[in-house]
């Protein structure tokens, strides 16, 4: 059996805005609300060479219904899906197709070039390609003698 190891930064909650985000994560929300919140827009974040890859499964959405923003190292994904009109004379016994609004904000783990982000929507998966910003290079300072 594989063991899952989760490591957390003990000072993580001290970062600005992180405490509010943390309030809506985890199992403390009662009953179905916890599951809804976590599954509203799940994301995977990985790194490939000099780019971060953010993937969010969003089945049932049209790309025109999705809004993506990257600002100050935070990705915000918002989507709104309108309920389709029922066919005349058709009576539903169960209706589970998604309708409504969902959003997700995720802090990226590295500084990024926000002006070069690319988004693709294919087979119900939103994929963002986010170039990592060049890190400031160390500059050797020459000391002048008097």
C-alpha positions as CSV (number, residue, x, y, z in Angstrom):
1,X,0.0,0.0,0.0
2,X,1.4,3.4,-1.0
3,X,1.8,6.0,1.7
4,X,0.7,9.6,1.1
5,X,3.0,12.3,2.6
6,X,1.8,15.8,2.7
7,X,4.2,18.6,3.7
8,X,3.0,22.0,4.8
9,X,4.9,25.2,5.5
10,X,4.1,26.0,9.2
11,X,4.1,29.7,8.4
12,X,1.8,29.2,5.4
13,X,-1.2,30.8,7.1
14,X,0.7,34.0,7.8
15,X,0.9,34.9,4.1
16,X,-1.6,37.7,3.2
17,X,-4.9,36.3,2.1
18,X,-4.0,32.7,2.9
19,X,-6.0,32.5,6.1
20,X,-9.2,33.4,4.3
21,X,-8.5,30.8,1.6
22,X,-7.8,28.2,4.2
23,X,-11.2,28.8,5.9
24,X,-12.8,27.3,2.8
25,X,-10.6,24.3,2.4
26,X,-10.6,21.0,4.2
27,X,-13.1,19.0,6.1
28,X,-14.4,21.5,8.6
29,X,-17.3,22.6,6.3
30,X,-20.4,20.7,7.2
31,X,-21.8,17.9,5.0
32,X,-22.2,18.4,1.3
33,X,-20.7,22.0,1.4
34,X,-17.2,20.8,1.9
35,X,-17.4,18.4,-1.0
36,X,-19.0,21.1,-3.2
37,X,-16.4,23.7,-2.4
38,X,-13.4,21.4,-3.1
39,X,-14.9,20.1,-6.3
40,X,-16.1,23.4,-7.7
41,X,-12.9,23.8,-9.7
42,X,-10.2,21.3,-8.8
43,X,-6.7,22.2,-10.2
44,X,-3.4,20.5,-10.7
45,X,-0.3,22.6,-10.9
46,X,3.0,21.2,-12.3
47,X,6.2,22.5,-13.7
48,X,7.7,21.6,-17.1
49,X,11.0,23.2,-18.0
50,X,10.4,27.0,-17.5
51,X,6.6,26.9,-17.4
52,X,4.0,26.2,-14.8
53,X,1.1,24.1,-16.1
54,X,-2.3,24.6,-14.5
55,X,-5.0,22.1,-15.4
56,X,-8.6,22.4,-14.3
57,X,-11.3,19.8,-15.4
58,X,-14.4,21.7,-16.4
59,X,-16.7,19.3,-18.2
60,X,-20.0,20.7,-19.5
61,X,-18.6,24.3,-19.8
62,X,-18.1,26.2,-23.0
63,X,-14.9,28.2,-23.3
64,X,-17.0,31.4,-23.7
65,X,-18.4,30.7,-20.2
66,X,-15.0,30.6,-18.5
67,X,-13.0,33.7,-17.4
68,X,-9.3,33.3,-16.4
69,X,-7.2,36.0,-14.8
70,X,-3.6,35.9,-13.5
71,X,-2.6,38.8,-11.3
72,X,0.1,39.2,-8.6
73,X,0.9,35.5,-8.8
74,X,-2.7,34.3,-8.3
75,X,-4.7,32.5,-10.9
76,X,-8.5,33.1,-10.7
77,X,-10.8,30.9,-12.7
78,X,-14.5,31.8,-12.9
79,X,-17.2,30.0,-14.8
80,X,-20.9,30.5,-15.2
81,X,-23.2,28.0,-17.0
82,X,-26.8,28.8,-17.8
83,X,-29.4,26.1,-17.6
84,X,-30.6,25.0,-21.0
85,X,-34.3,25.3,-21.8
86,X,-36.4,22.2,-21.4
87,X,-37.9,20.8,-24.5
88,X,-41.6,21.4,-24.8
89,X,-43.6,18.5,-23.5
90,X,-40.6,17.0,-21.8
91,X,-40.8,16.3,-18.1
92,X,-37.6,15.6,-16.1
93,X,-37.6,13.1,-13.3
94,X,-34.0,14.0,-12.5
95,X,-31.8,16.9,-13.7
96,X,-28.1,16.8,-12.8
97,X,-26.5,18.9,-15.5
98,X,-24.4,21.7,-14.1
99,X,-25.9,25.1,-13.9
100,X,-24.6,28.0,-11.9
101,X,-21.4,29.8,-11.0
102,X,-18.1,28.5,-9.6
103,X,-14.8,30.1,-9.0
104,X,-11.3,29.2,-7.8
105,X,-8.3,31.3,-6.7
106,X,-4.9,29.6,-6.5
107,X,-1.6,31.2,-5.6
108,X,1.2,30.1,-7.9
109,X,4.3,28.7,-6.3
110,X,6.8,30.9,-8.3
111,X,7.0,34.4,-9.8
112,X,5.5,34.2,-13.4
113,X,5.4,36.3,-16.6
114,X,1.7,37.2,-16.4
115,X,1.7,38.9,-19.8
116,X,2.6,35.7,-21.6
117,X,0.1,33.2,-20.1
118,X,-1.6,31.0,-22.7
119,X,-5.0,29.2,-22.2
120,X,-6.4,26.2,-24.0
121,X,-9.7,24.4,-23.6
122,X,-9.8,20.9,-25.0
123,X,-12.0,17.9,-24.1
124,X,-13.4,19.6,-21.0
125,X,-10.0,20.5,-19.5
126,X,-8.8,24.0,-19.1
127,X,-5.0,24.1,-19.4
128,X,-2.9,27.3,-18.6
129,X,0.7,27.5,-19.7
130,X,2.3,30.1,-17.4
131,X,6.0,31.0,-18.1
132,X,8.1,31.3,-15.0
133,X,9.7,34.8,-14.6
134,X,13.4,35.1,-14.9
135,X,14.9,35.2,-11.5
136,X,17.0,38.2,-10.6
137,X,20.6,37.4,-11.3
138,X,23.2,38.1,-8.6
139,X,25.4,41.0,-9.5
140,X,29.0,41.1,-8.2
141,X,29.7,44.4,-6.6
142,X,33.2,45.7,-7.0
143,X,34.6,47.4,-3.8
144,X,36.5,50.5,-4.3
145,X,39.5,51.2,-2.0
146,X,40.1,54.8,-0.8
